[in-house]
Amino acid sequence: MATTEHPLLPGVPYQRFQVELDGRTYGFDVCWNHRVLWWVMNLYDADWNLLRAGVRICKSARLQRHSRPATHPPGEFLVQCLEGKAEPGFDDLGARVVVTYTDAADMKAVRAGLSA
């Protein structure tokens, strides 16, 4: 499968980067919310226009709903805990917990295989 891992750094409270997903460039802000002690992700287009704000990064979760605007990446974001069962703490993102993206073609193949 064409799955890519987001370039996240453990213990860095604010991270901003752009990546190409399914042939389009998207921007991301990943921020540590020190009041509630969890990570939040914001999604932008290539020109840094906000597409979706305040997506909580929690263990073993998909970060997109099944119905999404055409401006959003068509594949799937997934939070994966590599060890342990606790929610991602400040030093965990990019280390014990990773955020991956599987492209639309591979997700379609996975869904076709599940329904067969």
N, C-alpha and C positions, 0 to 999 in steps of 0.2 A: 504494500500500500504506500501511497505518497503521503506520508505523515511527517510534519515538521514540528520541531519543538521551538517554542518561543524563547528568545534570548534573554532570560531573566537572571538576575544576580541576587544571591542570598544576602539579606541584611541591608539592602539599598531601598530606602523608603519611598522614593519616587523614581520611576523609570519611564522613559519615553523612547519609542523606536518605531521604525516602519519596516514592514515585511511584505513580500509579494505572495499573495494567496490566490490560486486559480487565475493567474495572469493579470491580476490587478494589485496595485499597491494600497495598503491600509496602514494607518497609524494607530498606535496604542499608547495609552497612559496606564501604568499600573502603579497604584498608590496604596500605602499602608495607612489604614485609618486607626490612629492610636486611641481613639475614644472607645471604639467597639472591638478593637483588636482583630481586624480581619483585612484582607486584601480586596481591592476594588479595581476593576478594569473598565476603561472607557475606550470606545471604538471610533475611529475617524476615517475619512476618506484620504486620498493622497495629498489633498490640499489642507488638511487638518480641520475640515468641517466635521463637527460632531455628528455621529450617526447613532450612537447608543451610549448612555451614561450609567454609571453606578452598578455594573454587573459584579456581584459578589463572587469571589473565587473561593469556592468551598470544596472539600474533598469529594473525589469521585463524582463530579457533576459535569453535565453538558452546559456550556455557557450560552447556547443559542436555543431559541424556541424553534419548533418545527416550521411554523409560518414566520417568515421574516421578509423585510422589504428587499427589493431587488438591489438596493445599494449596499446591502450587507454581503459578506463572503458566503458563497453557497454551500461550503463544506461544513464540517463540525469541529467545534472547539471542545476539548475534553481536559478536565483536571485529573491528573493521575498521582496518587500517593505511592511513592516507590517503597516506602516502609512506614510502619506504624499506622495508627487509625485516627490520630488527632487531626483536627482542622489545621490548615497551614498557618504556622506562626511567623513571626517577623523574619527569622533566619531560614525558613523552610522553602520559600518559593525559589525555584531554580536549583534546589538541592534535593531535599526529600520529596518535594512536590513540584511537578512540572505541568506546564500548559502546552498541549499539542493541538495541531490542526490537521485534519484529514481532508484532502481535497474532494470536490463534489463527485468526480468520476468514481473514485474509490468508495465513497459513501453509497453511491447508487449501486455499485457492484455488491457491496455488503448487504444492502437492503434486499436486492434481488436474490442473493444467496439465502437470506433468512426466510424469504417468502416461498422459496422453491420446495 
